[in-house]
Amino acid sequence: MYPRCLSVFCLILLFLTACRDTQQEPLDLQTLFRQYAEGVETLNIPPLRLSYKENLDSISTTVHLMRQLDFFTHYSSQLKAFRLKDLEGEERYDFQLLKFEIDLHLERLDLEEHFKSVQEDQPISQKGLFRVKMRDVWYRHFLKRWLNADVSPEELYKLGKEEVSRAQTEIRRIQQELGYADDSTGFYQFLNADTFFLNDEQLLREAFELRKATVQQNLERLFPITSFANVNIARGEDQSLARVPGYYRAADSTFYYNIFDSPYNRRNVDWLYLHEAVPGHHYQLSIAEQFRDSIAPFREGRMYMSYIEGWAGYVEGLGKELGLYASPTAELGSWEWDLVRSVRVVLDIGLNYLGWSDRDALRYWRLHIVNQDDIARREIKRMRDWPAQVHTYKYGAAQLRRLIAEERERQGESFSLKVFHGRLLEYGALPLWLLEQRLREEE
């Protein structure tokens, strides 16, 4: 992408690396996986953060970047001793995953070294990624790291608009079902009625516990594994997350619902439990833990977010089969939030790649979402600060729906969604391009 600004020291370092690679016998693949996993931990590479500024501020010193370059160049060379067509089983897919990871690190190092040379000691703008040097290549790189795939801003922009249209169609369907086909004003007045909001924390807790029992009772309809770690339900106390309706924390296997100063919208209860708990984040991570012994050591702790968030977004659409969405308004809640996620895809591209102002973004939001300006301003600020992350939900869910639709068409009447869900889950979180390859090759 950019020529590396190599000093004499860097050239010597690369020369020594090349000499080392020619002198050593190639490792067997399992040893290579293990040594890579052990070695990469010693590099203390800063993790991918939500904030673009934190990512750019955390770029390492030149000496540390060269140490990383030596490491990843060495293992890239080691992988060349193996041919994909000669590999079988898990090794075939782990080999491709490791190559993808190494190539992504080398791309990052290329960008970071060039950025240091053009940024020098100037402070990084806090007004958004669009104000930063090398903004376009950084945005594409952050997209690749969040989605674990080469997806262009133009492709995502198109996807976002398609998903906005899809969500609006479903909302209009429910609006008509509720008797407000030609009365949008009355429809939104109805949705703001007091009956849709809870202030009683105990009643809210009971509502989520009821969803837990209902989903568990119906889980075997769609999923082959019904025995997994229990999910706890508790009230959230983290003020930094107060603006979201809830979240899941794997460390204590707990789904947290947030009820702070504002009343809780009942329409969030069904879809949120599906997304955060079962069969969403808690269920997916619990099943992955059951297959943990079969994964390569370098995969430990890797979070492929387009799969993880995509899965949680996808299963929101299974609510009726799992006993939820018993009323049109309960289903409506899932489409209301889906519309927010869809609009965010367009806004993230607009703000961080096309150079939209906050006013441009708010105007687009108002074209598609009614009476939610407070959420709009919050989300616009979020996307200014955290570019690219919002795409994981919609891109991941869309890819999973596509895989299922293609498999259903291929198998015809013999297709079993329950069986296919098992296949999607048993491999654990993977980049979606690699998951698709596994599904196709192992049929």
C-alpha positions as CSV (number, residue, x, y, z in Angstrom):
1,M,0.0,0.0,0.0
2,Y,2.8,2.4,0.9
3,P,6.6,1.8,0.5
4,R,8.2,1.3,3.8
5,C,10.5,4.0,5.0
6,L,13.3,1.6,5.9
7,S,16.4,2.9,7.7
8,V,19.7,1.1,7.4
9,F,18.8,-0.6,10.7
10,C,15.6,-1.9,9.1
11,L,17.3,-3.2,6.0
12,I,19.9,-5.1,8.2
13,L,17.0,-6.5,10.3
14,L,15.2,-7.8,7.2
15,F,18.5,-9.3,5.8
16,L,19.1,-11.2,9.1
17,T,15.5,-12.4,9.0
18,A,16.0,-13.7,5.5
19,C,19.2,-15.5,6.5
20,R,17.5,-17.1,9.4
21,D,14.7,-18.3,7.3
22,T,17.0,-19.9,4.8
23,Q,19.1,-21.6,7.5
24,Q,16.2,-23.2,9.5
25,E,14.3,-26.3,8.5
26,P,10.6,-25.6,8.1
27,L,8.5,-26.5,11.1
28,D,5.6,-29.0,11.1
29,L,2.4,-27.0,11.0
30,Q,1.2,-27.7,14.5
31,T,4.6,-26.7,16.0
32,L,4.4,-23.5,13.9
33,F,0.9,-22.7,15.2
34,R,2.1,-23.2,18.8
35,Q,5.3,-21.2,18.4
36,Y,3.5,-18.4,16.6
37,A,0.9,-18.3,19.4
38,E,3.6,-18.1,22.1
39,G,5.7,-15.6,20.2
40,V,2.9,-13.1,19.2
41,E,2.0,-12.8,22.9
42,T,5.4,-11.5,23.8
43,L,5.1,-8.6,21.3
44,N,2.5,-6.9,23.4
45,I,0.7,-5.5,20.3
46,P,-2.0,-2.9,21.3
47,P,-5.4,-4.4,20.7
48,L,-7.9,-3.0,18.2
49,R,-9.8,-0.3,20.1
50,L,-13.2,1.3,19.3
51,S,-11.7,4.8,19.2
52,Y,-9.8,5.7,16.0
53,K,-7.8,8.2,18.1
54,E,-6.7,5.6,20.6
55,N,-5.7,3.2,17.8
56,L,-3.5,5.9,16.2
57,D,-2.1,7.2,19.5
58,S,-1.1,3.6,20.4
59,I,1.2,3.1,17.4
60,S,4.4,1.8,18.8
61,T,7.9,3.1,18.5
62,T,9.9,2.5,15.4
63,V,12.1,-0.1,17.2
64,H,9.0,-2.0,18.3
65,L,7.4,-1.8,14.9
66,M,10.6,-3.3,13.4
67,R,10.5,-6.1,16.0
68,Q,7.0,-6.9,14.9
69,L,8.0,-6.7,11.3
70,D,10.7,-9.2,11.9
71,F,8.3,-11.6,13.6
72,F,5.5,-11.5,11.1
73,T,7.9,-11.6,8.1
74,H,9.5,-14.6,9.5
75,Y,6.3,-16.5,10.0
76,S,5.0,-15.4,6.6
77,S,8.1,-17.0,5.2
78,Q,7.6,-20.2,7.2
79,L,4.1,-20.6,5.9
80,K,5.4,-20.7,2.3
81,A,6.9,-24.1,3.1
82,F,3.3,-25.5,3.0
83,R,0.9,-25.8,0.1
84,L,-2.8,-25.5,0.8
85,K,-3.8,-28.3,-1.6
86,D,-1.7,-30.7,0.5
87,L,-3.4,-29.9,3.8
88,E,-6.5,-31.6,5.1
89,G,-9.1,-31.2,7.9
90,E,-8.6,-28.5,10.6
91,E,-5.1,-27.7,9.4
92,R,-6.4,-26.6,6.0
93,Y,-8.5,-23.9,7.6
94,D,-6.2,-22.9,10.4
95,F,-3.4,-22.4,7.8
96,Q,-5.6,-20.0,5.9
97,L,-6.7,-18.2,9.1
98,L,-3.1,-17.7,10.2
99,K,-2.0,-16.5,6.8
100,F,-4.9,-14.0,6.9
101,E,-3.9,-12.8,10.4
102,I,-0.2,-12.4,9.4
103,D,-1.0,-10.5,6.2
104,L,-3.3,-8.2,8.2
105,H,-0.5,-7.5,10.7
106,L,1.9,-6.7,7.8
107,E,-0.6,-4.4,6.3
108,R,-1.1,-2.6,9.6
109,L,2.7,-2.2,10.1
110,D,3.0,-0.8,6.6
111,L,0.3,1.8,7.4
112,E,1.7,2.6,10.9
113,E,5.2,3.2,9.7
114,H,4.1,5.5,6.9
115,F,1.7,7.3,9.2
116,K,4.5,8.0,11.6
117,S,6.5,9.6,8.8
118,V,3.7,11.9,7.6
119,Q,2.2,12.7,11.0
120,E,5.5,13.4,12.7
121,D,4.8,14.8,16.2
122,Q,1.6,16.6,15.4
123,P,-1.5,15.8,17.5
124,I,-4.1,13.6,16.0
125,S,-7.4,15.4,15.3
126,Q,-10.2,14.7,17.7
127,K,-12.9,15.8,15.2
128,G,-13.2,12.5,13.4
129,L,-11.3,10.2,11.2
130,F,-12.1,12.3,8.1
131,R,-9.8,15.0,9.5
132,V,-6.9,12.6,9.9
133,K,-4.0,12.2,7.4
134,M,-4.4,9.0,5.3
135,R,-8.0,9.0,6.3
136,D,-9.3,6.8,3.4
137,V,-6.7,4.1,3.8
138,W,-7.2,4.1,7.6
139,Y,-11.0,3.8,7.1
140,R,-10.6,0.8,4.7
141,H,-8.1,-0.8,7.1
142,F,-10.4,-0.4,10.1
143,L,-13.2,-1.9,8.0
144,K,-11.1,-4.9,7.2
145,R,-10.1,-5.4,10.9
146,W,-13.7,-5.1,12.2
147,L,-15.2,-7.2,9.4
148,N,-12.2,-9.6,8.9
149,A,-12.9,-9.3,5.1
150,D,-12.1,-7.0,2.2
151,V,-15.3,-5.1,1.9
152,S,-15.3,-1.6,0.3
153,P,-17.1,1.4,1.7
154,E,-19.2,1.5,-1.5
155,E,-20.4,-2.1,-1.0
156,L,-21.4,-1.3,2.6
157,Y,-23.1,1.9,1.6
158,K,-25.3,-0.1,-0.8
159,L,-26.0,-2.7,1.8
160,G,-27.0,-0.1,4.3
161,K,-29.5,1.4,1.9
162,E,-30.9,-2.0,1.1
163,E,-31.3,-2.8,4.8
164,V,-33.0,0.5,5.5
165,S,-35.6,-0.3,2.9
166,R,-36.0,-3.9,4.2
167,A,-36.6,-2.7,7.8
168,Q,-39.0,0.1,6.7
169,T,-41.1,-2.4,4.7
170,E,-41.5,-4.6,7.8
171,I,-42.4,-1.6,10.0
172,R,-45.0,-0.6,7.4
173,R,-46.4,-4.1,7.4
174,I,-46.8,-4.1,11.2
175,Q,-48.2,-0.5,11.1
176,Q,-50.9,-1.8,8.8
177,E,-51.5,-4.9,10.9
178,L,-52.1,-2.6,13.9
179,G,-54.7,-0.5,12.0
180,Y,-52.6,2.6,11.2
181,A,-52.0,2.0,7.5
182,D,-52.9,5.6,6.5
183,D,-52.2,7.3,9.8
184,S,-48.5,7.5,10.6
185,T,-49.0,10.4,13.1
186,G,-51.5,8.2,15.0
187,F,-49.1,5.2,14.8
188,Y,-46.2,7.1,16.4
189,Q,-48.5,8.6,19.0
190,F,-49.6,5.1,19.8
191,L,-46.0,3.8,20.2
192,N,-45.3,6.6,22.7
193,A,-48.1,5.6,25.0
194,D,-47.3,5.0,28.7
195,T,-48.3,1.4,28.4
196,F,-45.2,0.6,26.4
197,F,-42.8,1.8,29.2
198,L,-41.7,0.3,32.5
199,N,-40.4,2.0,35.5
200,D,-40.6,-1.0,37.9
201,E,-37.2,-2.8,37.9
202,Q,-38.7,-5.9,39.4
203,L,-41.3,-6.2,36.6
204,L,-38.6,-5.8,34.0
205,R,-36.5,-8.5,35.6
206,E,-39.5,-10.8,35.6
207,A,-40.1,-10.1,31.9
208,F,-36.6,-11.1,31.0
209,E,-36.8,-14.2,33.2
210,L,-40.0,-15.2,31.4
211,R,-38.3,-14.8,28.0
212,K,-35.4,-17.0,29.2
213,A,-37.8,-19.8,30.2
214,T,-39.8,-19.5,26.9
215,V,-36.8,-19.6,24.7
216,Q,-35.3,-22.5,26.5
217,Q,-38.5,-24.4,26.1
218,N,-38.5,-23.9,22.4
219,L,-34.8,-24.0,21.6
220,E,-34.8,-27.6,20.3
221,R,-37.0,-26.5,17.4
222,L,-34.1,-24.7,15.8
223,F,-30.9,-25.7,17.5
224,P,-29.3,-29.2,18.0
225,I,-27.6,-28.3,21.3
226,T,-29.8,-27.4,24.2
227,S,-27.5,-28.1,27.1
228,F,-25.1,-25.2,27.8
229,A,-24.0,-22.9,30.7
230,N,-26.7,-21.0,32.5
231,V,-27.1,-17.4,31.6
232,N,-27.5,-15.0,34.5
233,I,-29.8,-12.0,34.3
234,A,-29.1,-8.8,36.3
235,R,-29.6,-5.1,36.3
236,G,-26.7,-3.2,34.8
237,E,-24.7,-0.8,37.0
238,D,-22.1,0.4,34.5
239,Q,-22.9,4.1,33.9
240,S,-20.7,4.2,30.8
241,L,-23.1,1.8,29.1
242,A,-26.3,3.5,30.4
243,R,-27.4,4.5,27.0
244,V,-27.8,1.0,25.6
245,P,-30.8,-1.1,26.6
246,G,-28.6,-4.0,27.7
247,Y,-25.3,-5.9,27.1
248,Y,-23.7,-9.3,27.7
249,R,-20.5,-9.9,29.7
250,A,-18.9,-13.2,29.1
251,A,-16.6,-13.0,32.2
252,D,-19.6,-13.8,34.5
253,S,-22.0,-15.2,31.9
254,T,-24.5,-12.4,32.6
255,F,-27.0,-10.5,30.5
256,Y,-27.4,-7.1,31.9
257,Y,-30.5,-4.9,31.3
258,N,-30.1,-1.2,31.8
259,I,-32.8,0.8,33.7
260,F,-31.3,4.1,35.0
261,D,-33.2,7.4,34.8
262,S,-35.5,6.7,31.9
263,P,-38.4,4.2,31.7
264,Y,-37.7,1.0,29.8
265,N,-39.4,0.4,26.4
266,R,-41.2,-3.0,26.6
267,R,-40.6,-3.4,22.8
268,N,-36.9,-3.9,23.5
269,V,-37.4,-6.9,25.8
270,D,-37.8,-9.8,23.3
271,W,-35.2,-8.9,20.7
272,L,-32.7,-7.8,23.3
273,Y,-32.9,-11.1,25.2
274,L,-32.4,-13.0,21.9
275,H,-29.4,-10.9,20.9
276,E,-27.5,-10.7,24.1
277,A,-28.5,-14.0,25.8
278,V,-30.0,-17.0,24.0
279,P,-29.5,-17.9,21.2
280,G,-27.3,-14.8,20.8
281,H,-24.0,-14.0,22.5
282,H,-24.3,-16.2,25.6
283,Y,-25.4,-19.2,23.6
284,Q,-22.9,-18.8,20.8
285,L,-20.0,-18.3,23.2
286,S,-21.1,-21.2,25.4
287,I,-21.2,-23.6,22.4
288,A,-17.8,-22.4,21.2
289,E,-16.4,-23.2,24.7
290,Q,-17.7,-26.8,24.2
291,F,-15.5,-27.1,21.1
292,R,-12.6,-25.2,22.5
293,D,-10.2,-28.2,22.6
294,S,-10.4,-28.6,18.8
295,I,-9.1,-25.1,17.9
296,A,-5.5,-24.1,17.1
297,P,-3.6,-22.4,19.9
298,F,-3.2,-19.1,18.0
299,R,-7.1,-18.8,17.8
300,E,-7.4,-18.5,21.6
301,G,-9.0,-15.2,22.4
302,R,-9.5,-14.1,18.8
303,M,-12.8,-12.2,18.4
304,Y,-14.1,-12.1,14.8
305,M,-16.7,-9.5,15.3
306,S,-18.6,-9.8,12.1
307,Y,-19.4,-13.4,13.0
308,I,-20.1,-12.7,16.7
309,E,-22.3,-9.6,16.2
310,G,-23.7,-10.9,13.0
311,W,-24.9,-14.1,14.7
312,A,-26.6,-12.1,17.5
313,G,-28.3,-9.9,14.9
314,Y,-29.4,-12.9,12.8
315,V,-31.0,-14.8,15.6
316,E,-33.3,-11.8,16.5
317,G,-35.2,-12.9,13.4
318,L,-36.0,-16.3,14.9
319,G,-38.2,-14.9,17.7
320,K,-41.5,-16.3,16.6
321,E,-40.2,-19.8,16.2
322,L,-38.7,-19.5,19.7
323,G,-42.0,-18.5,21.3
324,L,-41.4,-14.7,21.5
325,Y,-42.8,-11.8,19.4
326,A,-46.3,-12.9,20.6
327,S,-47.7,-9.5,19.7
328,P,-47.1,-7.2,16.6
329,T,-45.6,-4.6,18.9
330,A,-43.1,-7.0,20.3
331,E,-41.9,-7.9,16.8
332,L,-42.0,-4.2,15.9
333,G,-39.3,-3.5,18.6
334,S,-36.9,-5.7,16.7
335,W,-37.5,-3.9,13.4
336,E,-37.2,-0.5,15.1
337,W,-33.7,-1.3,16.3
338,D,-32.9,-3.0,13.0
339,L,-33.7,0.2,11.3
340,V,-31.3,2.1,13.6
341,R,-28.5,-0.3,12.8
342,S,-29.3,-0.1,9.1
343,V,-29.2,3.7,9.1
344,R,-26.0,3.7,11.0
345,V,-24.3,1.8,8.2
346,V,-25.0,4.6,5.8
347,L,-24.1,7.3,8.3
348,D,-20.8,5.7,9.2
349,I,-19.7,5.7,5.5
350,G,-21.0,9.3,5.2
351,L,-19.3,10.7,8.2
352,N,-16.0,8.8,8.0
353,Y,-15.5,8.3,4.3
354,L,-17.6,10.8,2.4
355,G,-17.0,13.7,4.7
356,W,-20.6,14.4,5.8
357,S,-21.2,17.0,8.4
358,D,-23.2,16.2,11.6
359,R,-26.1,18.1,10.0
360,D,-25.9,15.9,6.8
361,A,-26.1,12.8,9.0
362,L,-29.0,14.1,11.1
363,R,-30.9,15.0,7.9
364,Y,-30.5,11.4,6.6
365,W,-31.5,10.0,10.0
366,R,-34.7,12.1,10.1
367,L,-35.7,10.9,6.6
368,H,-35.9,7.4,7.9
369,I,-36.4,7.5,11.7
370,V,-39.2,9.5,13.4
371,N,-38.9,11.2,16.8
372,Q,-35.5,9.9,17.8
373,D,-33.2,12.9,17.5
374,D,-31.7,12.3,20.9
375,I,-30.6,8.8,19.8
376,A,-29.4,10.3,16.5
377,R,-27.0,12.8,18.1
378,R,-25.7,10.1,20.4
379,E,-25.1,7.7,17.5
380,I,-23.5,10.3,15.3
381,K,-21.0,11.1,18.0
382,R,-20.4,7.4,18.5
383,M,-19.6,7.0,14.8
384,R,-17.3,10.0,14.7
385,D,-15.3,8.5,17.6
386,W,-15.6,4.8,16.7
387,P,-15.5,4.5,12.9
388,A,-16.3,1.1,11.2
389,Q,-17.4,-0.9,14.2
390,V,-21.2,-0.4,13.6
391,H,-20.9,-2.4,10.3
392,T,-20.3,-5.7,12.2
393,Y,-24.0,-6.2,13.0
394,K,-25.6,-5.7,9.6
395,Y,-22.8,-7.1,7.5
396,G,-22.5,-10.2,9.6
397,A,-26.2,-10.9,9.8
398,A,-26.6,-10.3,6.0
399,Q,-23.8,-12.8,5.2
400,L,-25.3,-15.4,7.5
401,R,-28.8,-15.0,6.0
402,R,-27.2,-15.3,2.5
403,L,-25.4,-18.5,3.4
404,I,-28.6,-20.0,4.8
405,A,-30.7,-19.0,1.8
406,E,-28.1,-20.5,-0.6
407,E,-28.0,-23.7,1.3
408,R,-31.8,-23.9,1.5
409,E,-32.0,-23.5,-2.3
410,R,-29.3,-26.1,-2.9
411,Q,-30.8,-28.8,-0.6
412,G,-34.4,-28.1,-1.3
413,E,-36.9,-30.1,0.8
414,S,-34.0,-31.9,2.6
415,F,-32.7,-28.7,4.1
416,S,-32.8,-28.6,7.9
417,L,-32.3,-25.2,9.5
418,K,-31.6,-26.9,12.8
419,V,-28.8,-29.0,11.4
420,F,-27.3,-26.0,9.5
421,H,-27.4,-23.9,12.7
422,G,-25.3,-26.7,14.3
423,R,-22.7,-26.4,11.5
424,L,-22.6,-22.6,11.8
425,L,-21.9,-22.9,15.5
426,E,-19.5,-25.9,15.8
427,Y,-16.5,-24.2,14.1
428,G,-16.6,-21.3,16.6
429,A,-16.3,-17.6,15.5
430,L,-14.4,-17.4,12.1
431,P,-14.1,-14.7,9.5
432,L,-17.2,-15.2,7.4
433,W,-15.3,-15.9,4.1
434,L,-13.5,-18.8,5.8
435,L,-16.8,-20.1,7.4
436,E,-18.4,-20.1,4.0
437,Q,-15.5,-22.1,2.5
438,R,-15.7,-24.7,5.3
439,L,-19.4,-25.1,4.7
440,R,-19.0,-25.6,1.0
441,E,-16.0,-28.0,1.2
442,E,-17.3,-30.2,3.9
443,E,-20.7,-30.9,2.4
